[in-house]
Amino acid sequence: MSNHSPGSTPMAANPLTRAVLEIDQYAAGLGWDQPARLFALVDTERLRAEEPGLAAQLGIDDSAEAASLTPVEQDELPAGAPLDEFLGTIAWPGAVAGCAMTVERLMLPPSAEASVPEGLDDARLAEWVAAHPDRQEVRMTVAVLRDGSRETALRLKEKDSPTEVLTGSDLVPGLAEALAATFAE
């Protein structure tokens, strides 16, 4: 993932929110029906000082904002591996300040939850949700820092616009917990 020209990254109050929105914007540029993607979040100043070659490759120069985080996309996730199992195998080096992941899922509105048939295994439940007329495709970008800070960006496919992205620190708590666990000592 490369940094964008100044002004193209959405404005946000804190570095973690800016990073999650930058990743959301990057994922949006790839289109829908993409695999999950994992990103290391590194302190931009530290990256520039300690890894100038990588910083140059990512398009980071001296004009990059101080106190910012640079997302660095990691290798493709193994196909078919459950996310929780995969995340359980990750240990980040000390230079990584945080991590983020984008995943696409189908969601149902709360009004549909009462009609979910009981006793379905995961595969049958996924089929039932995929066939439901009120289903919505959503892309979730969840980021966590070592200090426990969290941020999420949610983008609905039917409202696929940068101005329609929802943000919040606790929108996808399960994935945030799983990402935070990759920093457990």
QUICORHU-V456049 format. One record per residue. N is the residue number from 0. D_FIRST is the distance of its C-alpha to the first C-alpha in whole Angstrom. Layout:
n=N d_first=D_FIRST
n=N d_first=D_FIRST
This chain:
n=0 d_first=0
n=1 d_first=4
n=2 d_first=7
n=3 d_first=9
n=4 d_first=13
n=5 d_first=15
n=6 d_first=17
n=7 d_first=14
n=8 d_first=13
n=9 d_first=16
n=10 d_first=18
n=11 d_first=19
n=12 d_first=22
n=13 d_first=20
n=14 d_first=17
n=15 d_first=16
n=16 d_first=17
n=17 d_first=15
n=18 d_first=12
n=19 d_first=13
n=20 d_first=13
n=21 d_first=10
n=22 d_first=8
n=23 d_first=12
n=24 d_first=11
n=25 d_first=8
n=26 d_first=10
n=27 d_first=13
n=28 d_first=11
n=29 d_first=11
n=30 d_first=15
n=31 d_first=17
n=32 d_first=18
n=33 d_first=15
n=34 d_first=15
n=35 d_first=14
n=36 d_first=11
n=37 d_first=11
n=38 d_first=9
n=39 d_first=11
n=40 d_first=11
n=41 d_first=13
n=42 d_first=15
n=43 d_first=14
n=44 d_first=17
n=45 d_first=18
n=46 d_first=14
n=47 d_first=16
n=48 d_first=19
n=49 d_first=19
n=50 d_first=16
n=51 d_first=16
n=52 d_first=15
n=53 d_first=11
n=54 d_first=11
n=55 d_first=12
n=56 d_first=10
n=57 d_first=7
n=58 d_first=10
n=59 d_first=11
n=60 d_first=15
n=61 d_first=18
n=62 d_first=18
n=63 d_first=15
n=64 d_first=17
n=65 d_first=19
n=66 d_first=19
n=67 d_first=15
n=68 d_first=13
n=69 d_first=9
n=70 d_first=7
n=71 d_first=6
n=72 d_first=6
n=73 d_first=9
n=74 d_first=11
n=75 d_first=13
n=76 d_first=15
n=77 d_first=19
n=78 d_first=20
n=79 d_first=23
n=80 d_first=23
n=81 d_first=24
n=82 d_first=21
n=83 d_first=24
n=84 d_first=25
n=85 d_first=21
n=86 d_first=20
n=87 d_first=24
n=88 d_first=23
n=89 d_first=20
n=90 d_first=21
n=91 d_first=18
n=92 d_first=19
n=93 d_first=21
n=94 d_first=18
n=95 d_first=16
n=96 d_first=17
n=97 d_first=16
n=98 d_first=14
n=99 d_first=13
n=100 d_first=13
n=101 d_first=13
n=102 d_first=16
n=103 d_first=18
n=104 d_first=22
n=105 d_first=25
n=106 d_first=27
n=107 d_first=31
n=108 d_first=33
n=109 d_first=35
n=110 d_first=38
n=111 d_first=37
n=112 d_first=37
n=113 d_first=41
n=114 d_first=41
n=115 d_first=39
n=116 d_first=41
n=117 d_first=42
n=118 d_first=42
n=119 d_first=39
n=120 d_first=37
n=121 d_first=33
n=122 d_first=33
n=123 d_first=36
n=124 d_first=34
n=125 d_first=31
n=126 d_first=33
n=127 d_first=35
n=128 d_first=32
n=129 d_first=31
n=130 d_first=34
n=131 d_first=35
n=132 d_first=35
n=133 d_first=34
n=134 d_first=30
n=135 d_first=27
n=136 d_first=24
n=137 d_first=21
n=138 d_first=18
n=139 d_first=17
n=140 d_first=15
n=141 d_first=16
n=142 d_first=16
n=143 d_first=18
n=144 d_first=19
n=145 d_first=21
n=146 d_first=24
n=147 d_first=24
n=148 d_first=22
n=149 d_first=21
n=150 d_first=19
n=151 d_first=18
n=152 d_first=17
n=153 d_first=19
n=154 d_first=19
n=155 d_first=22
n=156 d_first=22
n=157 d_first=25
n=158 d_first=24
n=159 d_first=20
n=160 d_first=20
n=161 d_first=18
n=162 d_first=22
n=163 d_first=22
n=164 d_first=20
n=165 d_first=22
n=166 d_first=21
n=167 d_first=23
n=168 d_first=23
n=169 d_first=25
n=170 d_first=24
n=171 d_first=23
n=172 d_first=25
n=173 d_first=25
n=174 d_first=22
n=175 d_first=21
n=176 d_first=24
n=177 d_first=23
n=178 d_first=19
n=179 d_first=22
n=180 d_first=24
n=181 d_first=21
n=182 d_first=22
n=183 d_first=26
n=184 d_first=28
